Amino acid sequence: MTTIPNRGWAPLALLTLLTGCSSGPSESDIRQALQKTYAQATAATGVKMEIVSLKKLGCAESGGGYMCDFELSLKGPLGAQTATTKARFVKGSDGWAASM
């Protein structure tokens, strides 16, 4: 049986912690950014969309922002719909913004 030296785990653990710190917007940040986007769309079209639930699945750095995967349940004129989707999020002076 081969053993792995203990010293190899410390850098890996540190890398894991540092990666977690730069994971992009939180689930709450994503929700707020999408709510802003849907509010703008409602103002332009008169069609109201309400976020029922949102679950962040993960984010990766992408061109000055983060591409995030999330599960989203919306309630609108056609009823409730749930889908797994992705969008790009960029942090600005007034918080995170969705770029869909």
N, C-alpha and C positions, 0 to 999 in steps of 0.2 A: 504494500500500500504506500502510495506517495503522499507526503505531507507538504502543505504549503506553508512557507515561512510567514510568521505573524507580521513582519515588517511590510509585506506587500498589501495588506489590507488598509493600513492607515492612509496612504495617498488616495486609494479608491474611495474610502469613506469621506475624505475631505472633498474630493471631486463631486461626489454625490450631493453633499451639503451645499456646495457652491452652485451646482446646477439648479438645485431647488430654489435658490435665492433669485435666480434670473429667469424665472419661468413665465414672465409676462404678466398680463392682467389676471386678477383674481376672478372668481366666479361672479362676485358682486360687481367688479369693474365691467365685466362683459355685459351683465344685465343692465347696468346704468347706461352704457354706451348704446346698446340696442334700443333701450327705451327712448333715448334722445333721437335715434334714427327713425323709429316708428312714429314719434311725435311729429317730426318734420314731414314724414310721408302722409300722416293723417291731415296735417294742415294743408298740404298740397292737393290731396285727392279726396278728402272727406271720408276715407275708409279707415275705420279704427281697428287696430290690431293690439291685443293685450297679451303680455307674456304671462302664461300660467305657471310654467316651471322652466328652469334652465339648469343644466348640469355640465360643467366644464369637464371635458375629457382629456385635454392636453393642449399645449402651445409650443411652437418652435419659432425661433427668431427668423424673420423674413424681411429683408430690405428696409431696415430702419424701424420695423414694427414687429408684430408677432402674428403668425397664422395660427388660429385656434380652432380646434374641433370641439363641438358641444352638441348636446341634445337639447332641443328647444320645443316646447309646447306652446302654441299660440291659439288664441281665441279671436275669431273674427267673424265677418258676416256669413261665412260658409260653415261656421261651427269651429270646433277645436281640432287642431292638427298637431301631430308630433313628428319630428324629423331629426335625424342626425345631420349636421351641416358644418360648414366652416366659414370663417370670415377673417379678414385681416384687421388688426387693432393697432392703432398708433397713439402714443401718449403725447398730448399737447398741454398747453398752459392751463386748460380748464378740465383736465382729466383725460380719460381714454375715449377714443372715437372709433367707431366701426367703419370699415371701408368694404362695402359689399358689392 
